């Protein structure tokens, strides 16, 4: 069925969630989930009410990073509607498909089924009042991302890349997805991960293992800001699947995520109210 010029997407309003921020990447393995987790924790440390939604249906990892793997998820009723009760840790509310399925089994779902499951996690979770819901998107630009942005009011997006040329090329596709003629979601900025390696024994040295300048180049191309450059740390194995999270022992990384949080808050506070923003375009209308 063809759409006319007055076609507008009707999005589900999550009244108690004041800002929805998605963290995306063009490819996997660039640290998108790490950025999601640490951004959320940085916001919570500043006193904001924060939720984390793991939207990576096929490869959820947020539950592992926060050390809540295997923790049961309760359900509650509001009237006749059943809602999931998110797991709470570090003062945040967390939900992930990894908490609801057998982690030893692969999730083999077609796009519409996966998008439907994600919609349930958004709208059928008892989030309560949140200042920020930080969403860990799966890599790429597929059904899950498009369906989320069509159905819910996403306030801003962060794209994660590494300095490598190939990673930047993939991240460019991710950033393009948020543009005005595609999904029309404000691009908060670019995070460049694994920008350099510094050995623990030589804290003043920097080794550019993956090249340099990729994040800034992408930010310039999309007229947005480079939110931070995050180094590759030597002791990543020690924190993987644990507090992964902000270690105050590494001041450089701690400050980088604080800067990402500060710039995200500043960006979103300057946006017009949701009701004054243009609707996301319909994908049928936007087809060339």
N, C-alpha and C positions, 0 to 999 in steps of 0.2 A: 504494500500500500504506500503510495507516495505521500510525502509530507508537504504541507504548504508553508508559506513564509511566516505564519503565525504559530507554527509548531513550537511548543516549549516543553521541556522535560519537567515532570512533576516529581520532585525529590522528597524523600521521607525526612521530616524534620525531627532531629533529636534535640528536643528543647533544652534538656539539662546539660548538654555538652556545648560549651561556648566556642571552642576551637577544635577543629579536626585537622591534624597535620599528618601527611603521608610521607614516608621515607622510601624512595624508589632508587632503582639502578637499572642500567641497561643489560647487565649480565650479573651472574652470581659470583661469589667469592671476592667481592670488593669491600666487604665489611658493613653492608647495609644494616644487618641486624644489630651489630655492635653499636653503630651510630644511633639506631632507634632506642636501644636500651639505655645508653648513656645520656642521650638527650632527655629522655623521660626522667631519669634519675636526677639530672641536673635541674630540671624544672621543679621536681618534687623537693629537692634540697632548698630551693628558693621559696618554698612555702605554697606552691600552687597545688591544686587538686588534680591529680594526673591519673589517666588510665592508659594501658598499653594493650593494643589489639594486634595479635599476630595474624596477618592476612596472607601469609605465605602458606597456602593450603597444602601444597605438595611437599614442602620441606620446612615445616615449622621448627623454630629453634629458640624462640623467646623463653619458653618454659624451661629449657635446659640452661639458658644463660642466667636466669634468675634462681636456679636451683630449686624449682618447684615441680620437677618431673615426677609423675606418679601421684601427685596430690589430687584428691578427689574434688570434683566441682559439684556443688550443691545446686538445687533448683528451688525456686520459690514461686508463689502465685501472686499476681496482682489482679484482683478480680478473678476472671476466668482464664487470664493469660499466664502461661508459664514462662519464667525467665531464669536464665543462668545466673548464678551468683559468682562473680569473679573472685579469683584467689588474690589475697592481699599480701603484699610484701614491700618493705621499705616505704610504707605509707601510700603505695600505689595499688590500683586495681588492674589485674592482669587476666586476660583470657587468650587462649590459644587452642587451635584444633589439636595440638599435641597433647593437651590435657584430656581430650575427649575420645581419642582413638588409640588403638594399639600401636605403640611406637615401633613395633617390630614388623608391622605390615605396611606395605606401600599404599598410598592413597591413589586409587585409579579411578578418577572421575573425569567425565567430559566437562567442557567449559561451563555450560549452563548449570550443571549440578554443583560445581565448585563455587560458582558465583552465588547460587542460592544458599549454600552453607555459610558463606561469608556474610550474606545479608542477615542471616539469623544471628550470627555472632554480634553484628552491629546493633540490631534493633531488639533482640531478645536477650540481651544481657542487662542485668540490673546495675547500671553504672552509677546511679545517683547523680549528684551534681559534680561536674568536672569542669575545670578551667581548660584543660588540654587532654585530648585523646590522641596519642601518638600511634600511628598505624604502620606496621612493617609490611610493605607491599612485597609480593614475589618479584623476582627479576623479570624484566621484559615489559611488553606493552600489550598484554592479551586481555581476554575476557574479564578476568577478575578485576584488573585495574579499571577498565572501561565501565564495567557494571557498577563498581563502587562509586565512581565519580558521577555517573548518571543518576544514581539512586540517592546519594547522600550529599550534604552540603560540605564539601571539602574546602577548607579555608586557605590552605597553603601546602606546597610540596617542597621537599628537599631531595636533591639528586646526589647520590654518592658515586664517586669514581676513584680510580687510582691514576697516577700520572701517565701510565702506559698509553700509547697511541691507540691500540685496539680497544682498551677499556674506555677511553674517551669517546671513540667512535660509537660504541654501544650506548654510553651514557647520553650522547647527543640525541639518540632516538628516544630515550626515556624523557629527556627534557622537552623534546619537541611535542611529546604527548600532552603536555600541560599547556601548550600555547593557545592563544586566543581563538585560532581557527580550528583547534582540535577540541580539547576538553575544557579550556578556558579556566584553568585553576592557577592562581598566583604562584609563581616560582619564587620561593623564599631565598634560595641560593644553592650553591654547590659546596659539597664537602669533598676535599681530596684526602683520601685515606692512604696509608702506607707511603707517605711522601718521601721519607728517608728512613734509614736504619742507623740507630746509634747503639753501639755496644755498651753493655752495662759498665765494663771496665774503663771505657773511654767516653765519658758523657759529653765531651765537647766536640766529638767527631760526628760527621754526618756522611752517610754513604747513600747516594741516589741510585738505588737498585733498579728502579722502574722508570728512570728518566725524570724529567722535571717540567713544570709549567703546564701540565695537562688540565688541571683544575681551573687555573686562572684563565686559560685559553677558552675553556667551555663557558665560564662565567661571563667573559667579555662577549662571546658570541651571542649569548642570550640576554645580554644587558642586565645581568643580575650580579649578586655579590658572591665572592668566595668566602664562605662562612668560616672555614678553618682548614689548616693543613695538619693532619694527624700522623705522627711518626709511627713506624713499625717498631714495636717494643720487643726486647729480647725475651722477656719472661712471660710471653703470651700463654705458654703451656701451663704456667702456674695459676693463671686466673681463668682459663677457659672452663666454661660450665660451672663457674663458681660466682663470686661477687662481680665478675667480668668487668666488672662495672667499674665505676670510678674509683680508682685507687689514688688516695692522696699522696702515696709514696712517689708517684710519677707526676711531678708538678706541671710539666709541659702538657701532658695529655689532659690532666685535670682542668687546666686553664683553657685548653682548646674546646672542650665540651661546655664549659661555662660560657665561652664566647658564642658558641652555636646557640645555646639556650637564650642568651641575652639578645642576640640578633633576631632570633625567631620571635620572641615576645615583642620586640620593638617593631618588627615588620607587621605582625598581625594587629597590633594596636593602632596602626595607621590605616588599616583597611576600612572602607565604608561598611556600615552595617549590612548584614546578609541580605536584608530585604531590598537594599538599594543596588545590589550587584546584578549584572546581567545574568540571565540563565545560561547554564551549560548548553552548548549546541547539541541537537539530536544527531546521532551518528548517521541516520538516513539522510538528513539535510546536508550534512557536511561531506558526504561522499562526492567525489569529483566525477 
